[in-house]
Amino acid sequence: MNDQASTIEIETAPNPEFAVILMHGLGADANDFAPLVPELRLADAPAIRFVFPNAPEIAVTANNGYVMRAWYDILSFEGINRRVDEAGIAQSVERVRALIAQQNARGIPSERIFIAGFSQGGAMTYQAGLTHPEKLAGLIVLSGYIPSEGLVDESFSEANRSISIFAAHGSFDDVLNVSLGEQACEFARAQGCNVEWHAFPMPHSVCMEEVEALREWLGARLRSY
């Protein structure tokens, strides 16, 4: 678990009132989404602290045991919702809660913190966000999925029962089929969450149309406080 505690922070202005904790995908690192901050063009919104944590380096079973940054082990890429590393997921949930607590200690309450992630980081966004005991500002899931609906369901947080979620996926995604994103969206809506769903003609990546849609969604919530 080398470098597990390391994070990158970017503040859009001094004295941030909000925080966005954004988790990278499998095999990437904390630098992966730092370029997103200027692309969101949030200069007219309240100040935000973007927090980009590094996942621990672990051996990933489905990649022949190759060591890479991962929020939990992937046991099989076939039927991704059926075989999950529950212990690894639980450890990463605790990591997210520790990051939230750090922001709380620095003056940003949980209700002004967004949890976000891409791919496996998006999976952790669902798992950590929907089970967090305190109300959060919202969830941002980019090309993500729910690793285990049962794991979420057994610890679903009433405080976040109606949380706002921005969920987007590529309709040409050959890594995580768009159906996985749609299933996660349907599950969250069935629990009472307010999900804004977008599908874009792209592979397992991020496009400018997605960034623009996220800018509008995030900006509206920032200005609503």
Secondary structure, 3 states (H helix, E strand, C coil): CCCCCCEEEEECCCCCCEEEEEECCCCCCCCCCCCHHHHHCCCCCCCEEEEEECCCEEEEHHHCCEEEECCCCECCCCCCCCCECHHHHHHHHHHHHHHHHHHHHCCCCHHHEEEEEECHHHHHHHHHHHCCCCCCCEEEEECCCCCCHHHHHHCCCHHHCCCEEEEEEECCCCCCCHHHHHHHHHHHHHCCCEEEEEEECCCCCCCHHHHHHHHHHHHHHHHCC
